[in-house]
Each structure stands twice: as C-alpha cells, then as structure tokens.
Amino acid sequence: MTYPSVDRRRVLAAAVLGREPGVPGPGADDEPVRAVAGQIRDVSPHLILVETAEGETERLVIAPWAKAWHGGDIAPADLPVGARVVMRTREGRVVEHVWADTIRITGTIVSVEGRKDVSVELDCGPHRGRRTILIPYRVTGRLRVRHPQFEPGYLFDAIGVRKDGTAMALLPATSQPAYPARSVPAPPPVYGGTTTLSGTVTWSDAFDEDERGAAYPMMERSDAGCPDAGVSCAALPYLAIGSLLQVRNVCAGRSAGVPIVACGCLAGRFCDRCVECDTSPRGRIAELSPLSYVELGGDLIKGCFNAQIGWG
C-alpha cells in the first residue's frame, strides 16, 4: 500500500476535522532566520562554501561575531574541510553560528564495556535500531555525574561528534531519568479541553540532513507502525503523521509550524525538564530535526529549549 505524503495527510486531516491545514514555517512576525546544512568545501575567516544534500553550492558570509563548535569551541575559519555542518544564518546569507559533525546519541543502554575509554551499545528504538558509541576517558566523569545509572535498561542522552566514522559522546544532554526506560511515569490528569501544552523540546540527528519536521510521542501504533508509540509522561493528545504542530520557543520568543514526520517513541520515555531559561514541566513534547530546531532559536549543544506547542 502507498501512503499519502506528509503534506497530503495534513490537508486530508484538516478537511475531515473542518479546520485550516496550516502552513509549515516560521511565524509571520519573527525575524527571518534560516538554517543551512551541508559539507564544507572551503572556509576562510570571512566566507564558507558548503555543498548541500541536493548537490547545490552555498556561499555564505561569516559574521565577525560568529561562533563555531566542533567537539569544543573553535574559530569558524579553523573548521576542517569535509566536515558536515548545520549553520544558523540571518539576513539571508550571514552565518552567526556553526555546529560541525555534531551528533546526538539517545537511547536505552544495552551494554557497557571498557574501563577507561568506554564503549556503549544503545537501543535507539524500533525506527533507529542499535548504535555503538565511544565515551573518551577524559569525559567519562562528566557523563557519569549526569548518568549515575550507567547500566543496561536505563536511558542515555549525550551530544558529541562523529570522528573517523566513530560516534563520540562528549557532553551530557540531560540528567538521566531515575527510572528504567520501560517504567515511564503516568501523565498527570487533564481537566477540560486544551489547545496548548508546555514542556521540553529537543532535537535528534536521526532525520534526513535537509529535513524540517518533528517526531511526536503520542501516536496510534497502527499509524506510526511502532509498537512503542503512545507513551509519554506529558498529557499529550494523540496526533497523526502529517499533523502540524505550532511550536514556540519560550526562551527565544520564536515560533513555527512544524509537521509531524516521524514517531517519537523514544523521546516519550524521557520524563525530564529543560532549564534553559526557566524550568519546564516534565516531559519531552516533541523532538525536532536539526534544521527546525536551529531555526526556532535552539542551540544544538544545549540540547533543549522550553516550549509551548499547539495544535488544531
């Protein structure tokens, strides 16, 4: 069976529910911000040349105040040719922030091996499979402080880089939930109807490089094709692939319409908080692609922002 595209599903759902389908993209009143992803072909103190996933070449100006991260803070001009980058730009083609070879490693711990450099195998959910990562000895202390239950069955979430084909975890993305991955707390009761909800929004590197969209936890298992869907400690409504989330970054004051393009069953198992500009309610309410996350004002290294989402 051939399923309709995400855009087509959004239009069909809106027609059935008698509402406007909405348009993906930034809020009309927000300052234009664009995210660009690609592979560096050339870089200097003032210019960066990247090749996008479509094979097109983008030539961008590096702002004097621009920042870059490649496993640590680095001058943009020192970024290596060949690195895969996500960049936030303003005024069309002025780069203000670059993240190079940045990955996010989120999953349930399957096994841990090693005494200094530690190798960890993770189950990243039915859609993402298993993943093996390396934790260098120099950062194991920092990660263990935030992940005290470093053993099979517990959740793990870190940010790092891909180097020579190896996924290296460098920074904890969250404090590890105290419960095993299969013991997610029940959501609080909800009284009356609501069209908005607050919580944590994160990002994942499991999306296509040029994709804008969200993974969402509360989906019917038949719609998501996922036996683990429909789990969250946040009081989320059930939505379908193609639904449009109205996401607002409370910290940056930016908003956008982001289509649901994937099942967020793994994100739904994290009953944590984001403390970027205040303390959010518990629960991850959406997981964004890097491009959508950056365009909403998120910093890939910080890993989350406090958000409100709306639907309907």
Backbone as a ProteinNet text record, in pm:
[ID]
protein_1_A
[PRIMARY]
MTYPSVDRRRVLAAAVLGREPGVPGPGADDEPVRAVAGQIRDVSPHLILVETAEGETERLVIAPWAKAWHGGDIAPADLPVGARVVMRTREGRVVEHVWADTIRITGTIVSVEGRKDVSVELDCGPHRGRRTILIPYRVTGRLRVRHPQFEPGYLFDAIGVRKDGTAMALLPATSQPAYPARSVPAPPPVYGGTTTLSGTVTWSDAFDEDERGAAYPMMERSDAGCPDAGVSCAALPYLAIGSLLQVRNVCAGRSAGVPIVACGCLAGRFCDRCVECDTSPRGRIAELSPLSYVELGGDLIKGCFNAQIGWG
[TERTIARY]
84	0	88.1	50.9	122.3	47.9	115.8	53.7	72.3	-21.8	-5.5	117	170.2	283.1	241	341	312.4	225.3	258.5	179.2	36.4	20	-113.4	-195.1	-131.4	-201.8	-249.9	-168.7	-209.8	-334.6	-337.7	-452.8	-577.2	-562.6	-677.5	-731.9	-640.6	-685	-758.3	-708.1	-773.7	-913.4	-928.2	-1059.3	-1159	-1113.3	-1201.1	-1244	-1149.2	-1177.6	-1237.1	-1251.2	-1313.3	-1230.8	-1097.9	-1012.5	-910.4	-843.9	-740.5	-618.5	-556.2	-442.3	-316.7	-307.6	-188	-72.3	26.7	143	269.7	352.5	478.8	567.1	646.1	739.7	731.7	819.7	828.4	707.4	687.3	579.9	600.7	491.4	499.5	569.2	563.7	620.7	764.8	818.7	954.6	1059.2	1173.2	1285.9	1330.9	1351.9	1389	1520.2	1513.2	1630.8	1626.5	1739.3	1744.6	1854.8	1827.8	1930.1	1975.2	2104.9	2164.9	2249.1	2231.7	2312.1	2390.5	2509.6	2589.5	2727.7	2812.9	2950.7	3045.2	3138.9	3230.6	3321.4	3324.2	3415.5	3531.9	3507.8	3613.9	3570.4	3666.2	3633.4	3749.8	3717.9	3815.6	3761.2	3836.1	3780.8	3652.4	3624.8	3510.4	3404.2	3439.4	3346.8	3349.4	3235.8	3229	3150.7	3200.4	3139.1	3099	2969.1	2922.2	2843.8	2845.8	2763.7	2646.1	2524	2404.3	2370.4	2270.3	2228.2	2175.4	2125.5	2074.8	2186.3	2312.5	2424.8	2448.6	2376.7	2394.9	2504.1	2564.1	2669.7	2614.7	2640.4	2600.4	2726.7	2733.4	2844.9	2792	2842.2	2787.9	2896	2854.3	2944.2	2945	3062.7	3075.7	3078.2	2983.3	2977.3	3099.1	3145.2	3260.3	3236	3109.8	3077.9	3039.2	3053.4	3008	3082.8	3010.8	3067.2	3062.7	3152.5	3153.9	3186.4	3137.6	3163.7	3196.6	3307.3	3348	3412.6	3327.6	3378.4	3426.6	3424.6	3464.8	3456.2	3462	3457.1	3578.8	3555.8	3660	3631.2	3733.8	3712.8	3652.7	3551.8	3491.9	3594.1	3697.7	3797.3	3878.4	3877.6	3954.6	3873.4	3748.7	3668.3	3730.2	3734.6	3800.4	3715.4	3781	3713.3	3665.3	3543.5	3484.2	3390.2	3394.6	3303.7	3160.8	3066.2	2924.4	2873.2	2810	2774.9	2626.2	2577	2447.9	2478.7	2425.3	2455.8	2326.8	2330.5	2219	2261	2176.2	2207.2	2098.1	2135.9	2042	2062.3	1960.6	1966.2	2002.1	1953.9	1971.5	2097.1	2215.4	2338	2451	2417.7	2519.6	2518.7	2624.9	2634.8	2670.1	2591.4	2622.3	2658.3	2627.4	2660.4	2676.8	2781.1	2809.3	2831.6	2765.7	2790.1	2843	2961.4	3025.9	3030.7	2989	2991.9	2922.4	2822.9	2756.5	2649.9	2651.8	2555.5	2490.1	2376.3	2309.3	2284.5	2325	2317.6	2214	2095.8	1985.1	1933.8	1924.1	1873.5	1873.5	1842.4	1844	1972.9	2042.7	2170.2	2147.7	2222.7	2218.3	2339.2	2456.9	2577.6	2682.1	2771.8	2880.9	3009.5	3112.8	3239.8	3354.5	3461.5	3580.5	3594.9	3719.8	3747.4	3791.1	3860.2	3898.6	3809.4	3850	3756.6	3644.8	3520.8	3407.1	3325.9	3294.9	3209.6	3069.6	2969.8	2832.3	2745.7	2671.2	2572.8	2435.9	2365.3	2234.3	2127.8	2009.9	1890.6	1819.9	1819.1	1764.3	1619.6	1552	1410.8	1386.3	1259.8	1226.7	1262.4	1261.5	1285.6	1433.2	1515.2	1653.8	1755.7	1709.4	1798.6	1899.1	2007.8	2111.3	2230.3	2300.6	2409.1	2518.2	2642.7	2754.7	2830.6	2858.4	2927.1	3050.3	3140.3	3261	3259.1	3285.3	3299.2	3446.8	3518.5	3660.8	3681.3	3794.1	3822.3	3812	3855	3860	3722.4	3613.8	3479.1	3390.9	3443.1	3359	3306.4	3389.1	3343.9	3226	3233.5	3123.6	2995.7	3006.5	2887.4	2830.4	2917	2867.5	2799.5	2842	2773.6	2627.6	2602.1	2465.7	2393.4	2469.8	2410.2	2458.4	2406.7	2456.6	2423.5	2311.7	2274.7	2329.4	2460.2	2526.7	2523.4	2402.7	2386	2268.1	2262.2	2156.4	2016.8	1930.7	1791.5	1760.9	1865	1843.6	1867.7	1806.8	1816.2	1948.7	1991.3	2116.2	2092.7	2150.2	2132.6	2254	2329.9	2452	2468.7	2552.5	2586.5	2735.1	2771.1	2911.4	2941	3043.2	3083.2	3108.8	3101.2	3141.4	3282.6	3375.5	3515.2	3568	3614.2	3667.8	3569.6	3440.2	3338.3	3293.1	3349.4	3313.4	3227.8	3118	3032	3088.2	3132.2	3195	3103.6	3067.2	2985.9	3077.5	3043.3	3129.1	3058	2929.9	2856.1	2724.5	2687.9	2554.6	2447.4	2346.1	2237.6	2129.2	2127.6	2024.7	2075.3	2006.2	2028.9	1946.2	2006.9	1941.9	1817.8	1704.8	1588.5	1622.7	1562.9	1596.5	1532.9	1439.2	1366.2	1418.7	1400.2	1434.6	1348.6	1398.2	1331.1	1188.8	1160.5	1027	932.1	975.6	892.2	860.9	810.5	779.9	663.4	676.2	565	440.8	325.3	198.8	183.2	114.8	92.9	-6.5	-1.4	-98	-236.9	-343	-478.5	-500.3	-584.5	-617.4	-766.5	-802.1	-942.1	-982	-1080.9	-1127.8	-1037	-1082.3	-1005.6	-896.4	-787.6	-679	-620	-572.1	-510.7	-364.1	-307.7	-164.3	-112.2	18.1	80.5	227	281.7	421.4	506.1	632.6	724.3	858.9	931.8	1066.5	1063.3	1133.2	1156.5	1305.5	1340.4	1479.6	1502.5	1619	1647.4	1710.5	1712.7	1771	1845.2	1949.8	2021.9	1971.1	1854	1800.2	1720.9	1698.6	1627.5	1722.2	1664.2	1745.6	1812.8	1928	2008.5	1932	1849	1779.1	1633	1596.2	1456.6	1418.4	1298.2	1237.7	1113.5	1108.3	994.7	1015.4	917.6	918.6	884.7	941.1	897.1	811.1	699.6	599.6	565	561.3	543.8	405.2	298.2	163.7	96.5	120.3	62.3	-0.4	-105.4	-162.9	-59	-47.7	55.7	36.4	-87.4	-113	-69.7	-85.5	-47	104.7	169.9	314.8	390.3	321.8	391.9	493.2	458	554.1	485.5	533.2	471.5	498.5	594.5	629.3	567.4	486	424.3	319.9	284.1	177.1	220	348.5	398	455.9	411.6	465.6	418.1	503.3	458.9	395.8	393.1	321.7	181	87.6	-52.8	-78.5	-15.9	-25.4	-147.2	-210.5	-318.5	-260	-338.6	-296.2	-304	-196.1	-191.2	-137.9	-149.7	-111.1	4.9	72.3	172.9	108.2	178	124.7	61	24.8	-32.5	70	20.4	108	111.5	230.4	249.4	286.6	224.3	265.5	361	490.1	593.2	645.5	648.3	703.5	817.7	934.9	1050	1032.6	999.1	973	1098.5	1215.8	1341.4	1376.8	1359.5	1399.9	1284.3	1160	1045.4	1017.2	1057.5	1034.6	932	856.4	755.9	756.5	703.3	697.2	595.4	539.6	458.4	548.8	550	640.5	558.5	567.9	489.3	546	457.3	499.9	535.3	661.9	707.6	754.2	759.1	810.9	752.5	764.7	720.6	830.3	792.6	889.2	880.6	872.6	851.8	964.8	1088.4	1199.1	1195	1165.5	1155.9	1050.2	942.1	834.2	873.4	984.5	1027.8	1110.3	1143.6	1218.8	1122.4	1111.8	1026.3	1115.8	1190.8	1285	1237.2	1317.7	1285.2	1396.4	1362	1461.7	1472.8	1595.5	1616.1	1693.6	1671.4	1748.2	1717.9	1592.2	1561.4	1464.2	1412.7	1327.8	1314.4	1237.4	1219.4	1089.9	1100.4	981.4	907.4	780	712	782.1	758.2	822.9	766.8	856.3	814	863.2	910.5	950.6	827.7	789	664.7	687.9	811.9	846.1	996.9	1039.1	1181	1197.4	1276.9	1284.7	1406.6	1396.8	1515.3	1610.5	1741.6	1835.7	1798.9	1752	1718.4	1601.6	1496.1	1381.3	1421.3	1503.3	1546.2	1627.6	1721	1807.2	1727	1633.6	1554.2	1460.7	1429.7	1349	1434.2	1563.3	1649.7	1722.8	1714.1	1780.7	1930	2005	2149.1	2169.9	2231.3	2247.1	2324.7	2415.7	2496.1	2415.1	2325.3	2242.8	2137.8	2092.4	2013.4	1864.9	1813.3	1670.1	1632.5	1504.7	1452.2	1312.3	1275.2	1140.6	1042.2	934.2	846.6	699.9	621	476	441.4	354.7	306.2	155.2	106.9	-36.1	-73.2	-196.6	-246.7	-390.4	-439	-578.8	-599.1
-119.1	0	124.9	224.3	350.4	453.3	511.4	609.4	749.5	839.7	978.1	1041.3	1145.3	1218.4	1290	1338.9	1412.1	1533.8	1608.3	1727.3	1690.2	1582.6	1540.3	1493.5	1423.6	1376.2	1493.4	1598.7	1715.4	1780.3	1790.5	1850.4	1764.4	1632.4	1542.8	1546.5	1546.3	1550.5	1680	1791	1920.2	1921.3	1861.8	1857.1	1775.8	1663.2	1577.8	1649.1	1723.7	1790.1	1928.7	1974	2103.4	2221.7	2216.9	2327.4	2356.3	2470.9	2506.2	2414.7	2371.1	2280.2	2345.7	2478.7	2546.8	2533	2618.8	2620.4	2603.2	2502	2487.4	2609	2641.6	2752.3	2846.6	2948.3	3039.6	3128.8	3182.3	3276.9	3403.3	3464.7	3580.8	3699.5	3709.5	3825.5	3803.9	3685.2	3656.8	3711.2	3752.2	3793.4	3673.2	3692.1	3578.7	3513.9	3385	3305.5	3180.5	3144.5	3028.1	2934.9	2805.5	2705.7	2642.2	2620.7	2560.4	2441.9	2328.7	2210.1	2171.4	2122.4	2079.7	2036.3	2011.2	1968.7	2079.6	2113.8	2224	2188.1	2277.7	2263.9	2361.5	2475.4	2573.1	2666.7	2718.9	2810.3	2905	3029.7	3132	3212.6	3310.5	3390	3463.9	3482.5	3566	3493.5	3379.5	3309.8	3159.9	3095	2949.5	2898.1	2793.9	2732.6	2591.2	2558	2423.7	2364.5	2231.9	2158.7	2098.3	2126.8	2079.5	1937.3	1879.3	1742.8	1731.5	1842	1841.8	1858.1	1871.5	1888.5	2032	2125	2266.1	2326.6	2434.5	2502.9	2630.1	2645.8	2766.3	2840.8	2969	3055	3157.7	3154.3	3237.9	3321.4	3437.3	3528	3490.6	3485.1	3457.1	3589.7	3609.2	3732.9	3743.3	3865.4	3880.8	3821.3	3814.5	3761.6	3612.7	3548.3	3410	3315.3	3211.9	3108.4	2974.5	2884.8	2750.3	2648.5	2525.9	2415.4	2291.3	2225.5	2100.5	2011.6	1967.4	1893.7	1986.6	2115.3	2222.5	2351.7	2463	2591.9	2607.2	2664.6	2675.5	2798.9	2860.3	2971.3	2916	2982.2	2930.1	2901	2984.2	2964.4	2836.4	2780.7	2658.8	2531.1	2542.9	2423.8	2343.9	2210.3	2131.1	2116.9	2125.1	2096.5	1951.6	1927.7	1794.4	1772.2	1859	1845.3	1874	1802.9	1827	1926.3	2031	2140.7	2173.1	2228.4	2295.7	2439.3	2535.5	2676.8	2755.5	2851	2944.4	3076.2	3126.7	3249.8	3353.4	3478.2	3589.9	3674.1	3751.9	3838.5	3758.7	3635.6	3554.6	3471.7	3536.1	3461.4	3497.1	3548.9	3584.7	3480.6	3404.4	3295.2	3350.7	3310.8	3354.8	3238.9	3114.9	3000.3	2876.8	2798.6	2676.5	2561.2	2449.4	2325.3	2222.2	2166.9	2077.9	1934.7	1840.1	1696.2	1664.6	1745.8	1731.9	1623.4	1534.7	1425.8	1424.6	1357.6	1335.1	1186.1	1132.4	988.8	964.7	917	899	756	687.9	552	486.2	357.1	275.3	194.5	196.9	126.2	-25.2	-87.6	-233	-298	-239.4	-294.5	-184.5	-203.5	-109.5	-190	-148.9	-220.8	-120.8	-160.7	-77.2	-14.9	17.7	76.4	222.6	257.6	397.4	453.3	436.6	468.3	364.6	411.3	321.7	310.3	187.2	160.8	124.8	193.1	172.1	136.5	27.8	-6.7	40.5	109.3	165.8	109.1	88.2	58.9	192.7	241.1	373.8	368.6	257.1	246.3	169.7	130.5	48.2	112.3	246.2	313.5	339.2	340.7	385.2	275.8	163.5	49.7	67.5	-8.1	-4.3	78.8	132.1	224.4	204.4	198.8	186.2	317.7	365.2	492.4	474.3	570.3	569.5	691.8	668.8	777.9	786.5	890.2	902.3	916.2	866.4	865.7	1004.9	1108.4	1243.9	1300.6	1243.9	1297.6	1199.1	1083.7	984.5	1037	1113.6	1166.9	1259.9	1350.6	1445.3	1371.7	1271	1197.9	1112.8	1053.7	968.3	1049.1	1173.1	1258	1278.3	1296.9	1319.5	1188.7	1076.6	945.5	845	855.3	769	620.8	590.4	450.4	410.2	386.8	356.5	205.8	153.7	10	-20.9	-143.7	-180	-153.7	-107.9	-82.1	62.4	144.7	285.4	373.8	491.6	583.2	658.5	695.5	768.8	875.3	994.5	1103.9	1194.7	1200.8	1282	1346.8	1448.1	1520.2	1500.1	1486.2	1463.7	1492.8	1425.9	1444.1	1308	1307.6	1188.5	1212	1123.6	1139.6	1008.3	1011.8	893	775.7	805.7	702.1	656.3	713	675	782.7	741.1	834	851.3	972.9	1000.8	1089.8	1044.1	1122.7	1211.9	1341.5	1437.9	1514.6	1546.1	1629.5	1561.5	1559.4	1507.9	1603.6	1550.2	1633.4	1654.2	1569.9	1577.2	1505.3	1521.2	1434.6	1307.8	1195.4	1067.4	1048.4	1009.6	976.4	864.9	870.3	774.8	638.2	626.1	501.3	428.7	296	223.9	271.9	250.9	301.8	249.6	132.2	72.1	112.8	200.6	238.4	387.4	437.5	579.8	618.1	724.5	766.9	801.8	780.8	813.5	965.2	1013.7	1158.5	1208.5	1338.7	1393.8	1397.8	1399.6	1409.1	1544.9	1546.4	1669.6	1694.3	1814.7	1850.1	1952.3	1918.1	2009.4	2006	2070.4	2072.5	2178.5	2151.4	2249	2239.1	2350	2350.4	2386.4	2400.9	2424.3	2343.2	2317.7	2240.9	2281.5	2288.3	2327.4	2205.6	2212.7	2104.2	2126.7	2019.1	2023.1	1984	2060.1	2023.3	1998.7	1887.5	1850.5	1834.7	1783.4	1756	1618	1568.1	1437.1	1442.8	1360.8	1354.2	1240.4	1184.7	1071.7	1115.2	1244.5	1294.9	1304.4	1315.8	1342.3	1478.3	1494.8	1615.3	1743.4	1739.5	1861.3	1864	1780.5	1766.8	1866.2	1919.8	2002	1928.5	1903.3	1827.3	1789.5	1714.9	1675.1	1528.4	1466.1	1334.1	1358.4	1286.5	1313.1	1182.3	1183.5	1057.1	994.2	1075.1	1019.4	999.2	880.4	843.6	705.9	682.9	549.6	453.2	336.9	242.8	197.6	188.2	147.3	255.3	382.6	492.8	506.8	490.1	508.2	384.4	268.9	145.2	112.4	143.4	131.2	73.4	-39.4	-97.8	-17.9	75	153.4	292.6	325	458	473.6	600.3	627	625.9	652.9	656.9	795.1	860	990.2	1021.8	1091.7	1136.3	1274.2	1334.2	1459.9	1427.8	1512.4	1488	1530.2	1458.5	1491.2	1425	1492.7	1428.4	1338.3	1245.4	1163.4	1246.5	1243.6	1310	1211.1	1247.7	1157.2	1214.7	1125.8	1170.6	1274	1383.8	1490.2	1603.5	1582.1	1690.3	1802.6	1925.4	2040.4	2086.7	2087.1	2140.4	2287.9	2369.2	2508	2513.1	2524.9	2517.6	2657.7	2693.6	2822.3	2799.8	2852.3	2850.4	2964.6	2930.8	3031.7	3112.7	3049	3116.9	3221.5	3187.5	3277.9	3362	3327.1	3401.1	3378.4	3263.4	3231.7	3119.2	3118.1	3014.7	2971.2	2850.6	2796.5	2683.7	2662.4	2544.9	2432.9	2320.2	2209	2082.3	2019.2	1897.1	1776.8	1690	1563.2	1468.1	1424.1	1338.5	1202.2	1182	1055.9	1030	905.5	865.3	897	960	995.9	906.2	774.7	681.5	684.9	710.4	715.7	844.7	957	1084.6	1078.1	1004.8	995.6	925.9	854.7	783	871.9	993.4	1085.4	1178.2	1161	1248	1348.9	1427	1521.9	1664.5	1759.4	1901.3	1971.4	2084.1	2173.2	2295.7	2340	2453.5	2565.8	2581.2	2679.4	2822.9	2862.2	2999.5	3000.8	2886.9	2864.4	2714	2664	2519.2	2477.8	2392.1	2347.1	2240.1	2217.7	2098.9	1972.4	1861.2	1736.2	1682.4	1620.6	1551.2	1616.6	1533.5	1580.7	1577.6	1695.2	1705.1	1701	1713	1697.8	1688.3	1624	1608.7	1657.7	1761.7	1827.6	1783.5	1799.6	1785	1899.7	1883	1992.2	2123.9	2120.3	2244.4	2315.7	2242.2	2304.1	2356.8	2281.4	2320.8	2450.4	2458.6	2576.2	2698	2680.5	2793.5	2847.2	2765.5	2811.8	2872.7	2890	2955.2	2860.8	2729.6	2633	2623.4	2587.6	2563.6	2412.6	2352.1	2206.6	2155.2	2235.6	2190.6	2192.1	2287.9	2292.6	2181.8	2140.4	2018.9	2028.2	2141.6	2153	2299.9	2327.7	2457.9	2438.9	2530.5	2529.7	2572.4	2501.9	2526.7	2514.4	2574.7	2552.4	2500.1	2400.7	2352	2365.6	2389.6	2396.3	2312.4	2281.7	2201.2	2241.8	2204.9	2235.5	2379.6
0	0	0	-82.4	-86.9	-3.2	97.3	185.1	130	157.1	113.2	177.5	112.1	168.7	295.5	371.1	494.6	465.4	359.9	325.7	289.4	212.9	171.4	291.4	384.2	503.3	588.4	596.5	674.3	612.7	481.9	413.3	432.3	419.9	434.6	577.6	676.4	815.9	845.9	794.1	817.5	756.4	639.5	574.1	655.8	710.4	790.9	918.8	980.1	1107.6	1090.7	967	941.1	986.8	964.6	1004.8	894.7	905.6	809.7	827.9	717.6	730.2	785.2	777.3	826.2	728.5	746.6	658.1	740.6	711.2	784.5	763.8	866	852.8	970	970.7	1085.4	1098.6	1218.9	1242.8	1160.9	1120	1031.5	1096.9	1228.9	1298	1343.3	1321.2	1367.8	1271	1327.2	1243.4	1159.9	1028.6	943.8	987.8	1015.3	1048.9	963	905.9	815.9	862.6	855.9	884.7	754.4	743	623.8	667.6	600.6	629.5	505.3	525.5	411.4	454.3	355.6	379.7	335.8	423.1	393.1	275.8	176.3	63.4	72.3	137.1	157.4	269.7	344	453.1	475.4	506.8	538.7	655.5	707.4	817.8	784	655	617.3	534.9	473.3	384.8	412.6	388.7	397.2	277.5	215.6	97.3	133.4	119.8	152.7	36.9	30.4	-66.2	8.9	-35	33.5	-9	57.9	26.3	-116.1	-172.8	-310.9	-413	-366.5	-457.2	-499.4	-435.5	-468.1	-380.2	-429.9	-355.9	-292.8	-164.6	-91.6	-48.2	-83.4	-45.3	54.8	178.6	283.6	350.9	400.8	471.2	619.8	680.7	823.4	898.6	988.1	1066.1	1158.2	1187.4	1277.9	1416.8	1458.8	1592	1589.2	1474.9	1458.8	1552.7	1599.2	1684.9	1611.8	1649.4	1591	1699	1679.2	1771.8	1692	1727.2	1663.1	1768.9	1863.3	1978.7	2088	2062.5	2152.2	2074.8	2143.4	2074.4	1984.7	1865.3	1764.4	1679.7	1625.5	1532.5	1402.9	1346.4	1222.6	1113.3	1101.7	996.8	1017.1	1139	1168.6	1148.5	1105.4	1078.9	964.9	975.1	871.3	745.3	631.8	505.3	508.1	463.6	465.9	582.2	683.5	796.6	753.2	813.9	786.5	891.2	844.9	934.8	927.4	1037.1	1042.2	1082.9	1008.2	1032.8	1049.5	1141.3	1153.2	1088.2	999.2	928.2	950.4	938.6	941.5	816.3	785.2	667.1	542.5	538.3	418.4	415.2	419.7	395.1	491.6	609.1	707.8	819.8	831.4	928.6	1066.1	1168.5	1304.6	1396.8	1357.2	1441.8	1354.1	1381.5	1305.3	1403.1	1376	1450.9	1350.4	1375.7	1279	1330.4	1243.8	1275.2	1407	1443.1	1573.2	1567.8	1666.3	1673	1810.6	1816.1	1945.1	1959.8	2074.4	2097.4	2206.7	2166.9	2259.6	2249.9	2362.2	2357.3	2494.3	2492.7	2614.4	2616	2728.1	2738.8	2727.2	2636.2	2618.4	2685	2665.3	2725.5	2740.3	2836.2	2863.5	2875	2799.6	2802.3	2811.8	2879.1	2888.5	3025.5	3060.8	3191.8	3180.2	3075.2	3051.5	2941.5	2816.3	2708.4	2712.6	2719.2	2740.5	2612.2	2573.3	2457.4	2507.4	2454.3	2497.9	2377	2389.2	2286	2332.8	2244.7	2276.8	2184	2240.9	2162.1	2141.4	2018.6	1988.4	1940.8	1965.3	1932.5	1804.1	1778.3	1661.9	1528.2	1520.9	1393.3	1366.8	1475	1461.5	1488.2	1539.5	1558.3	1669.3	1661.8	1765.1	1717.9	1816.7	1787.7	1892.2	1847.9	1939.7	1944.4	2065.5	2082.5	2169.3	2159.2	2240.7	2332.9	2461.6	2557.4	2595	2548	2582.1	2733	2780.5	2924.5	2984.7	2911.4	2967.3	3000.1	2942.1	2967.7	3044.1	3079.7	3147.9	3281	3354.3	3483.2	3467.5	3369	3346.1	3308.5	3223.4	3180.9	3294	3375.7	3484.4	3594.3	3614.6	3712	3672.4	3543.5	3495.1	3463.4	3454.2	3425.4	3530.7	3653.7	3761.5	3741.8	3675	3649.9	3513.3	3510.8	3383.7	3360.8	3336.1	3325.2	3232.8	3181.6	3086.6	3141.6	3050.5	3085.3	3116.7	3138	3170.9	3047.4	3049.3	2936	2935.5	2815.4	2795.6	2690.4	2711	2615.3	2621	2513.1	2510.8	2374	2370.5	2247.9	2222.2	2096.3	2064.3	1919.5	1867.7	1728.8	1665.4	1533.5	1459.1	1406.4	1442.9	1404	1348.6	1224.5	1157.2	1164.9	1148.9	1148.2	1284.7	1391.8	1527.7	1592.2	1655.2	1727.8	1867.9	1900.7	2029.3	2112.8	2232.6	2325.1	2407.3	2414.7	2484.1	2594.4	2574.2	2669.5	2706.7	2835.4	2870.2	2819.3	2754	2702.6	2807	2909	3012.5	3135.9	3245.4	3360.9	3340.4	3361.3	3335.4	3423.2	3364	3447.3	3546	3663.4	3769.9	3749.2	3658.3	3636.9	3513.4	3503.6	3380.1	3263.4	3142.5	3022.9	3007.9	3061.9	3047.7	3160	3249.5	3364.5	3363.7	3252.7	3238.4	3329.6	3408.8	3495.9	3414.8	3476.4	3408.5	3398.1	3294.5	3281.2	3385.2	3415.7	3510.7	3449.6	3530.7	3475.5	3409	3307.3	3236.6	3250.6	3288.2	3306.3	3200.1	3121.4	3017.3	2896	2788.9	2665.1	2669.6	2600.4	2588.9	2449.7	2398.2	2265.3	2271.1	2391.3	2406.5	2523.8	2521.7	2628.7	2636.3	2758	2778.5	2814.8	2779.6	2812	2746.1	2726	2669.4	2522.5	2439.9	2300.3	2282.2	2218.9	2194.8	2045	2008.4	1867.2	1853.6	1732.4	1704.7	1571.7	1559.1	1431.7	1342.7	1377.8	1302	1178.3	1161	1044	924.4	803.7	686.1	701.3	637.4	655.8	623.3	519.5	474.9	519.2	617.9	657.8	766.7	752.6	857.8	906.4	1035.8	1087.2	1232	1284.7	1426	1440	1544.2	1589.8	1713.6	1722.8	1826.9	1897.7	2032.7	2105.8	2097.6	2110.4	2127.1	1991.6	1934.9	1806.6	1817.9	1741.3	1735.4	1678.4	1739.4	1696.3	1551.9	1509.4	1371.7	1274.3	1312.4	1224.6	1219.8	1335.2	1341.5	1295.1	1290.5	1260.1	1367.6	1492.9	1602.8	1726.1	1777.1	1897.5	2024.1	2020.2	2138.8	2138.9	2038.9	2032.8	2142.7	2170.7	2265.6	2410.1	2437.3	2574	2601.3	2709	2749	2890.4	2966.9	3099.1	3090.9	2970.7	2948.7	2898.7	2931.3	2895	2750.9	2657.8	2515.3	2451.8	2355.7	2279.5	2171.2	2122.8	2010.2	1883	1804.3	1674.3	1571.5	1445	1337	1256.4	1183.2	1087.1	994.5	972.7	887.7	963.8	1091.1	1170.5	1185.9	1198.6	1210.4	1355.9	1415.5	1549.4	1539.8	1623.1	1637	1755.8	1728.3	1831.3	1861.2	1988.3	2030.4	2127.5	2093.9	2182.8	2282.3	2405.6	2507.3	2537.6	2529.6	2561.1	2455.6	2328.7	2220.3	2167	2204.4	2155.4	2009.2	1956.1	1815.5	1803.9	1695.6	1674.7	1529.2	1505.5	1369.8	1365.5	1247.8	1222.6	1175.1	1248.4	1218.4	1197.4	1080	1057	1130.9	1178.4	1238.4	1124.3	1120.3	1011.2	1060.6	1193.6	1246.7	1384.3	1427.7	1561.1	1662.7	1773.5	1876.7	1998.3	1976.7	2087.9	2189.8	2145.8	2240.1	2321.6	2256	2327.3	2437	2412.1	2508.5	2637.9	2639.1	2760	2854.2	2809.4	2894.1	2966.5	3097.9	3179.5	3251.5	3171.4	3228.1	3206.1	3249.6	3236.5	3160.8	3096.6	3037.7	3127.9	3153	3244	3174.4	3044.4	2969	3011.2	3018.4	3059.4	3177.2	3211.8	3327.5	3337.1	3429.4	3441	3375.7	3276.6	3203.9	3283	3253.3	3307.3	3258.2	3326.3	3288.2	3156.9	3079.5	2959.6	2831.7	2738.3	2605.5	2515.3	2468.3	2392.3	2241.7	2198.2	2056.6	2044.7	1937.8	1905.7	1761.6	1740	1610.5	1530.4	1398.8	1314.7	1345.5	1320.1	1348.7	1280.4	1155.3	1086.3	1153.8	1187.8	1254.7	1391.6	1463	1597.9	1593.2	1500.5	1489.4	1444.6	1351.7	1304.4	1411.8	1510	1623.2	1734.3	1708.7	1806	1897.9	1873.8	1960.2	1934.2	2038.2	2030.4	2039.1	1937	1934.7	2055.3	2110.6	2223.8	2352.8	2367.1	2487.8	2487.7	2371.6	2362	2384.5	2436.7	2458.6	2470.5	2455.4	2495.7	2552.8	2641.2	2697.4	2588.7	2576.2	2462.9	2500.1	2417.2	2414.1	2275.7	2272.2	2142.7	2138.1	2019.1	1996.5	1876.1	1860.6	1750.1	1724.6	1610.8	1579.2	1539.2
[MASK]
++++++++++++++++++++++++++++++++++++++++++++++++++++++++++++++++++++++++++++++++++++++++++++++++++++++++++++++++++++++++++++++++++++++++++++++++++++++++++++++++++++++++++++++++++++++++++++++++++++++++++++++++++++++++++++++++++++++++++++++++++++++++++++++++++++++++++++++++++++++++++++++++++++++++++++++++++++++++

